[in-house]
Amino acid sequence: MAAIQRANEEREVSQRLHAGAVEQSWFEREGFPLSGNVEVKTPTIIATPDGSRPVEPETLTCEGLSARLIPDTPHHRWVLEHRLGFALEPGGEWRSGVPGLHRWAWPESPAYVQDVECGSGGVFSFPKIPDGRYFFMAGLN
């Protein structure tokens, strides 16, 4: 019984360590244009050792930086958590407040992720995105 469980665990780890059929099928499916914009407004109050104080709010965008779509597959979840240091909730949401490596460079072949440069005001456009769940990342300035 223990040998069967170990074999199943090893097979699962092997599937997560290497991009495979799931990632390839995602890449080959028909896709449609997807566009949007990234704009984040900073808080107007920050915490200080003496309590809090008001600050001038800022608007951050990804203008001139990259936006990335990553298919939500077991392998890509493994890459995000174990190779890039991002913490994910079981439902796929980013887990806030957890420190990690937070590297931007994708550590594998970029064939299975899509990167575009954000334009004025943080506008981005991906030319061919198949239906499915994705992780979205964008640089901010």
C-alpha positions in Angstrom: 0.0 0.0 0.0 2.8 2.4 0.9 4.5 1.7 -2.4 1.4 2.6 -4.4 1.0 5.8 -2.5 4.7 6.7 -3.0 4.4 5.9 -6.8 1.3 8.2 -7.0 3.1 11.0 -5.2 6.1 10.7 -7.4 3.9 10.8 -10.5 2.2 13.9 -9.2 5.5 15.7 -8.5 6.8 14.7 -11.9 3.7 16.2 -13.6 4.2 19.4 -11.8 7.9 19.8 -12.4 7.6 19.7 -16.2 5.3 21.5 -18.6 3.3 18.9 -20.4 0.2 18.1 -22.4 -2.1 20.5 -20.5 0.2 23.5 -21.2 0.7 22.4 -24.9 -3.1 22.1 -25.4 -3.6 25.5 -24.0 -1.1 27.0 -26.3 -2.7 25.3 -29.4 -6.4 26.3 -28.7 -8.2 29.0 -30.6 -7.9 32.3 -28.8 -9.5 35.7 -28.8 -8.2 39.3 -28.2 -8.2 40.3 -24.5 -7.5 43.9 -23.5 -7.8 46.0 -20.4 -5.8 48.4 -18.2 -4.0 48.3 -14.9 -4.4 51.2 -12.5 -3.8 51.1 -8.7 -4.5 53.9 -6.4 -2.4 54.0 -3.3 -3.9 54.6 0.2 -4.3 58.1 1.5 -3.4 57.2 5.1 -0.3 55.2 6.1 0.6 53.6 9.5 3.4 55.2 11.5 4.9 54.3 14.9 2.8 57.1 16.4 -0.5 56.0 14.7 -1.2 57.1 11.2 -0.9 60.1 8.9 -2.4 61.3 5.7 -0.3 61.1 2.5 -0.7 62.3 -1.1 -2.3 59.4 -3.0 -0.6 58.1 -6.1 -1.9 56.3 -9.2 0.3 53.5 -10.4 0.0 51.8 -13.8 2.0 49.3 -15.8 2.8 51.8 -18.5 6.1 50.9 -20.2 6.3 47.6 -18.2 5.1 44.1 -18.9 1.8 42.4 -18.3 1.7 38.6 -18.2 -1.0 35.9 -18.5 -0.1 32.5 -17.1 -2.5 29.5 -17.6 -3.8 28.2 -14.3 -2.4 24.6 -14.5 -0.9 22.4 -11.7 2.5 22.9 -13.3 2.2 26.7 -13.5 1.0 26.8 -9.9 4.1 24.9 -8.9 6.3 27.3 -10.8 4.7 30.3 -9.2 4.9 28.9 -5.7 8.2 27.0 -5.7 10.4 28.7 -8.4 9.1 32.3 -8.1 8.2 32.4 -4.4 4.6 33.6 -4.8 2.0 32.3 -2.3 -1.3 31.1 -3.7 -4.6 30.4 -2.0 -6.2 27.0 -2.9 -8.7 28.9 -5.1 -5.9 30.5 -7.1 -5.9 34.0 -5.6 -2.6 35.6 -4.5 -2.1 35.2 -0.8 -1.4 38.7 0.6 1.0 39.5 3.3 3.3 36.5 2.7 6.9 37.3 1.8 8.4 35.5 -1.1 11.1 35.7 -3.8 8.8 37.7 -6.2 10.9 37.4 -9.3 9.6 38.6 -12.6 11.6 36.6 -15.1 9.8 33.4 -16.1 12.2 30.6 -15.2 11.1 28.3 -18.1 10.3 28.4 -21.8 8.1 31.4 -22.4 6.1 29.3 -24.9 3.3 28.7 -22.4 2.9 32.3 -21.0 2.1 35.5 -22.8 3.8 38.8 -22.1 2.9 42.2 -23.6 4.1 45.7 -22.9 1.6 48.1 -21.3 0.9 51.3 -23.2 -0.2 54.7 -22.0 -2.3 54.7 -18.9 -1.6 51.0 -18.3 -3.5 49.7 -21.3 -2.6 46.2 -22.4 -3.8 43.9 -25.2 -3.2 40.2 -25.6 -3.9 39.1 -29.2 -4.9 35.4 -28.8 -6.1 34.2 -25.4 -8.0 30.8 -25.2 -10.9 30.5 -22.7 -9.8 29.4 -19.3 -8.5 30.5 -15.9 -5.3 32.5 -15.7 -3.0 34.2 -13.3 -2.3 37.9 -14.3 0.9 39.7 -13.3 1.8 43.3 -14.1 4.7 45.5 -13.2 3.8 48.9 -11.6 5.4 52.3 -11.6 
